[in-house]
């Protein structure tokens, strides 16, 4: 199983964006990451900042960790591609019809995934797929 370190995950996103900006060839995953980054112009400067790898973002600071946000987007794209947990694709399509905007619908999933991951970390368990889908149903 692929389990990158924090710096490896950050470096992947930074390099995917650098390739996009420079017009260089990229892997399919890098292309997907660059597409996700393109939806977030508020992160573009950060991804070229010299301190991007070492910088910290905490909830106490009142800001979202951009690398976590982008990584959750990538996780959701993977979940949708394989419909895992089962039903996630249907839940997404419901959100998409409601919002009429793919990015807004993805953010509903992202909010629920972030909550489920946080709960799993807090309880030292695996993320609960059923609770994830329940969160999405509550948002509907």
ABEGO torsion letter per residue (X at the ends): XBBBBAAAAAAAAAAAAAAAAAGBBBBAAAAAAAAAAAABAAAAAAAABAAAAABBBBAAAGBBBAAAAAAAAAAAAAAAAAGOBBGAAAAAAAAAAAAGBAAAAAAAAAAAAAAAAAAAAAAGBBBBAAAAAAAAAAAX
